Amino acid sequence: MTEEIKLVQENERQAVLKVSRAGQYLVMLTISPEQEMRNVRVFARGRRLYAAAPLLAAGGTYRFPMYVEVCDLIPHGESEIVADRIIDVSVAADRPCISDLEVKETICPVIHLAGDSTVTDQNVERPCEPETSYAGWGQMFPYYLDGGIAVANHAYSGLSTETFRQKGYYSIVEGCRKAGDYMFLQFGHNDQKQRHLRAREGYRDNLLRYIEESRAAGLYPVLVTPLARNTWRADGSYNDLLEENAAACAELGTEQQVPVLDLHARSMEYIVSKGCGGARPLFVPGDYTHTNICGAQVVAGMVAGEMKRVLAADGRAEYRRLAELVLAKKPCDEPRQEILAASKQFAVGLSAEMLQEVVWASQKT
């Protein structure tokens, strides 16, 4: 293996390694700072957050184990599958340092994430500001998991239960999954825009097919209801645009005896409790659907909390073991109001009013 360590920006140092084949790897990062390091963040494989520390004292030795899945991917903005054999590790801090990096092949369970832009590994613009940089919850998910399991985020922006298969993303899962892995499915934001993918029709049927195929391959499926939007009516009441999809997802889980992590309910409760303005810091400025880094950490924590609540009570040992890997953590990045206030406000995608009409049309006969 070859390794290259470079300074990405003033407060971030990155190591890039190339491995010979796909599979699971244990990556051991060692940091031995000569000066104290503050606000430490450890990322790997597409800016996924694995660890954080407010302070690493000078003269100490700190090791951060990370289990990663190396597999093919479809790069952002492209349509063809490419062989990705790169493991990148980044350390962000006031004085970033990478002292040593050891990588060895291993075999461990993998959580395969299938979903849309609210789940995906978003590109990060530099300089990176947690308040204004896009991030899906799948990007922050490893931070809430103990060692011994890897996360493969196959989600991508704009995908529905249909296009996840049609555009080749599911074939990547089929090529790298193995018996004993887990398949997390969170869709709905884009399904609801298509008449033939209505909640209790195409949407439900496609989810059922993924469940059946996952089980046939020896995987354990898990349904995740779609993340709620920060959308409100003119009278000040909350406008739940994903109610039908969340309900259909929950019903399917009950019918098929598949665990359902009710992210929709958890996130909607949070948004309603905060109010429209109070919930805005979770989202990219001007956006009501896509979380920033701070928001993605909050949402990933909701998913982890649902895992602990739902899977720990499941009668199947394979699901209970997954619940045991959840760590009790709080988000490590809090939104700074001065950054949000200074950021450019811009509208992304459809307006809430336009989207409401699209959803209405897709749900009615």
C-alpha positions in Angstrom: 0.0 0.0 0.0 1.1 3.5 -0.8 0.4 6.4 1.5 0.4 10.2 0.9 -0.2 12.7 3.6 -1.0 16.3 2.7 -2.3 19.5 4.1 -5.7 20.0 2.6 -6.3 23.4 4.2 -4.9 25.2 7.2 -6.9 23.2 9.8 -7.1 19.8 8.0 -4.6 17.1 7.2 -5.4 14.1 5.0 -3.8 10.7 4.4 -4.7 8.8 1.2 -4.0 5.1 0.7 -4.7 2.7 -2.1 -5.6 -0.9 -1.4 -5.6 -3.8 -3.8 -9.1 -5.0 -3.5 -12.6 -4.3 -2.2 -13.7 -5.4 1.2 -13.6 -4.4 4.9 -10.6 -2.8 6.4 -9.6 -1.9 10.0 -7.9 1.5 9.8 -6.0 2.5 12.9 -5.2 6.2 13.1 -2.6 7.3 15.6 -2.2 11.0 16.7 0.7 12.0 18.9 0.6 15.8 19.0 3.6 17.8 20.0 1.2 20.7 20.9 -2.3 20.3 22.2 -5.0 19.9 19.5 -8.5 21.4 19.9 -11.8 20.7 18.1 -10.5 17.4 16.7 -12.7 15.7 14.0 -11.7 12.4 12.4 -13.2 11.5 9.0 -12.7 8.6 6.5 -14.2 7.4 3.2 -16.0 10.4 1.8 -15.9 12.7 4.7 -17.7 10.3 7.0 -17.4 11.3 10.7 -15.9 8.6 12.9 -14.6 10.4 16.0 -14.3 13.8 17.7 -12.5 15.2 20.7 -12.6 18.7 22.2 -8.9 18.4 23.2 -5.9 16.1 22.7 -3.1 17.0 25.2 0.4 17.5 24.0 2.7 14.5 24.4 -0.1 11.9 24.5 -0.8 9.1 22.1 -4.3 8.7 20.8 -5.6 5.9 18.6 -8.8 5.9 16.6 -9.9 2.6 15.1 -12.2 2.8 12.1 -13.9 -0.1 10.2 -14.5 0.9 6.6 -16.0 -0.8 3.6 -14.1 -0.3 0.3 -16.4 -0.9 -2.7 -17.2 0.5 -6.2 -19.1 3.7 -6.6 -20.7 6.1 -9.0 -18.9 9.5 -8.6 -20.9 12.7 -8.1 -22.1 14.0 -11.4 -21.3 10.8 -13.3 -23.4 7.8 -14.3 -20.9 4.9 -14.6 -19.7 2.6 -11.9 -16.0 2.9 -11.2 -13.7 0.8 -9.1 -12.8 2.7 -5.9 -9.9 1.3 -3.9 -9.0 4.4 -2.0 -9.1 4.9 1.8 -8.8 8.5 2.8 -8.5 9.7 6.4 -8.7 13.3 7.4 -8.0 15.0 10.7 -9.5 18.5 11.2 -8.3 20.5 14.2 -6.6 23.8 15.1 -3.3 22.0 14.7 -4.0 18.9 12.6 -1.7 16.0 12.9 -1.5 12.4 11.6 1.3 10.4 13.3 0.7 7.0 11.9 -1.9 5.0 9.9 -2.2 1.2 9.8 -4.6 -0.6 7.5 -5.3 -4.3 7.5 -8.0 -6.4 5.9 -10.7 -7.8 8.1 -14.2 -9.3 8.0 -17.0 -7.6 9.8 -20.7 -6.9 9.3 -21.6 -3.9 7.0 -24.6 -1.6 7.2 -25.5 -0.8 3.6 -27.4 2.5 3.4 -29.8 3.0 0.5 -31.4 6.4 0.1 -31.5 9.9 -1.3 -29.9 13.3 -0.7 -30.9 13.3 3.0 -28.7 10.2 3.5 -25.9 10.5 1.0 -22.2 11.5 1.5 -22.4 15.1 0.3 -19.4 16.9 -1.2 -17.8 19.4 1.1 -16.7 22.8 -0.1 -13.7 24.4 1.4 -13.3 26.2 3.6 -15.8 23.9 5.3 -18.3 25.6 7.6 -20.6 23.1 9.4 -23.5 25.5 9.2 -23.4 26.0 5.4 -22.0 22.7 4.1 -24.4 20.0 3.0 -24.3 16.6 4.7 -26.6 13.6 4.7 -27.1 11.7 8.0 -25.4 8.7 6.6 -22.2 10.8 6.5 -22.4 11.3 10.3 -23.7 7.8 11.1 -20.3 6.0 11.9 -19.8 8.5 14.7 -22.6 6.9 16.7 -21.4 3.3 16.2 -18.9 1.2 18.2 -16.2 -0.7 16.5 -16.6 -4.0 14.7 -19.1 -2.8 12.0 -18.6 -0.8 8.8 -20.9 1.6 7.0 -21.3 1.6 3.2 -23.2 4.7 2.1 -24.8 3.9 -1.3 -27.3 6.7 -1.1 -27.3 9.5 -3.7 -29.1 12.8 -4.4 -32.4 12.6 -6.3 -32.9 8.9 -6.0 -36.2 7.1 -5.4 -36.9 3.5 -4.7 -37.1 3.1 -8.5 -34.0 5.0 -9.7 -31.8 3.5 -6.9 -32.1 0.3 -8.9 -32.4 1.8 -12.4 -29.3 3.9 -12.2 -26.9 1.2 -11.0 -26.6 2.0 -7.3 -28.3 -1.1 -6.2 -26.0 -3.3 -8.4 -23.1 -2.0 -6.3 -24.8 -3.3 -3.2 -25.4 -6.6 -4.9 -21.7 -6.8 -5.8 -20.3 -6.3 -2.3 -23.0 -7.5 0.1 -22.6 -10.7 2.1 -24.6 -12.8 4.4 -24.8 -11.2 7.9 -24.8 -7.6 6.6 -27.6 -5.1 7.1 -29.7 -3.2 4.6 -31.1 0.2 5.7 -33.7 1.7 3.3 -34.8 5.3 3.5 -36.7 6.8 0.6 -39.7 9.0 0.0 -38.6 12.5 -0.8 -38.3 11.8 -4.5 -40.9 8.9 -4.7 -43.6 11.4 -3.7 -43.0 13.5 -6.8 -43.9 10.6 -9.2 -47.5 9.5 -9.6 -46.6 5.8 -10.2 -44.6 5.8 -7.0 -47.4 6.7 -4.7 -46.9 5.7 -1.1 -49.0 2.6 -1.0 -48.4 1.6 -4.6 -45.0 1.8 -6.4 -43.2 3.1 -3.3 -44.4 0.2 -1.1 -43.9 -2.4 -3.9 -40.3 -1.3 -4.5 -39.4 -1.4 -0.8 -41.0 -4.9 -0.5 -38.8 -6.1 -3.4 -35.6 -4.8 -1.7 -36.7 -6.5 1.5 -37.3 -9.9 -0.2 -34.0 -9.7 -2.1 -32.0 -8.7 0.9 -33.4 -11.6 2.9 -32.7 -14.0 0.0 -29.0 -12.8 0.1 -28.8 -13.4 3.8 -29.0 -9.7 4.8 -31.1 -8.2 7.6 -33.3 -5.4 6.2 -34.2 -2.3 8.3 -36.7 0.3 7.1 -36.2 4.0 8.0 -39.1 6.4 7.5 -38.1 9.6 5.6 -36.6 12.6 7.3 -39.3 15.4 7.9 -39.0 18.7 6.0 -39.1 22.1 7.7 -42.3 23.0 5.9 -45.2 25.0 7.4 -48.6 26.4 6.4 -49.5 30.0 6.2 -51.5 29.7 9.5 -48.4 28.6 11.3 -49.3 24.9 11.6 -46.8 22.2 10.5 -47.2 20.9 6.9 -46.3 17.2 6.9 -45.5 16.5 3.3 -44.2 12.9 3.9 -47.0 11.6 6.1 -48.3 9.1 3.6 -44.8 7.7 2.8 -43.9 7.3 6.5 -47.2 5.5 7.2 -46.8 3.2 4.2 -43.2 2.4 5.4 -44.4 1.6 8.9 -47.2 -0.6 7.7 -44.9 -2.6 5.4 -42.5 -3.1 8.3 -45.3 -4.6 10.4 -46.5 -6.8 7.6 -43.1 -8.1 6.8 -41.7 -8.2 10.4 -39.0 -5.8 9.4 -37.8 -3.3 12.1 -38.8 0.3 11.4 -36.8 3.2 12.6 -39.3 6.1 12.7 -37.0 8.9 11.7 -39.9 10.8 10.3 -41.7 11.0 13.7 -38.5 11.8 15.6 -37.4 14.6 13.2 -40.9 16.0 12.9 -41.2 16.1 16.7 -37.9 18.0 16.8 -38.9 20.5 14.1 -42.4 21.2 15.6 -40.9 21.7 19.1 -38.4 24.2 17.7 -40.7 25.9 15.3 -39.9 27.0 11.8 -37.2 29.5 12.7 -35.8 27.4 15.5 -35.3 24.3 13.2 -33.6 26.3 10.5 -30.1 25.9 11.9 -30.3 22.1 11.1 -30.7 22.9 7.4 -28.5 24.5 4.8 -29.4 28.2 4.7 -32.5 28.8 2.5 -33.2 25.0 2.4 -36.0 23.1 4.2 -35.1 19.6 3.2 -31.3 19.2 3.2 -29.3 19.2 6.5 -26.0 20.9 7.1 -23.2 19.1 9.0 -24.7 20.2 12.3 -28.1 19.0 11.3 -26.8 15.7 9.9 -25.2 14.9 13.2 -28.5 15.6 15.0 -30.4 13.4 12.5 -27.8 10.6 12.7 -28.3 10.7 16.4 -32.0 10.2 15.9 -31.4 7.2 13.8 -29.0 5.8 16.4 -31.6 6.4 19.1 -34.2 4.6 17.1 -31.9 1.7 16.7 -31.4 1.5 20.4 -35.1 1.7 21.0 -36.4 -0.6 18.3 -33.7 -3.1 17.7 -32.9 -3.8 21.4 -36.5 -5.0 21.8 -36.4 -7.2 18.7 -36.7 -10.9 19.3 -34.0 -11.7 16.8 -30.4 -11.8 18.1 -29.0 -10.3 14.9 -30.9 -7.1 15.4 -30.2 -6.9 19.1 -26.5 -7.2 18.4 -26.7 -4.2 16.2 -28.5 -2.2 18.9 -25.6 -3.0 21.2 -23.1 -1.2 18.9 -24.9 2.2 19.3 -22.9 4.7 21.3 -24.5 7.3 23.6 -23.1 10.5 22.0 -24.2 14.1 21.4 -23.5 16.0 18.2 -20.0 17.4 18.2 -20.8 20.5 16.2 -23.2 23.2 17.3 -24.4 25.8 14.7 -22.9 29.2 15.2 -25.5 31.9 14.8 -23.0 34.4 13.4 -22.1 32.1 10.6 -25.8 31.4 9.8 -26.6 35.2 9.9 -23.7 36.0 7.5 -24.4 33.2 5.1 -26.1 33.8 1.8 -29.8 32.9 1.9 -30.9 31.0 -1.2 -33.8 28.8 -2.3 -33.1 25.2 -3.2 -35.4 23.1 -5.3 -39.2 23.6 -5.3 -40.8 26.0 -2.9 -42.9 24.5 -0.1 -46.1 25.6 -1.9 -45.0 24.1 -5.3 -43.9 20.9 -3.6 -47.2 20.6 -1.7 -49.0 20.5 -5.1 -46.6 17.9 -6.4 -47.2 15.7 -3.4 -50.9 16.2 -3.6 -51.0 15.2 -7.2 -48.9 12.1 -6.6 -51.1 10.9 -3.8 -54.5 11.3 -5.5 -56.0 9.1 -8.1 
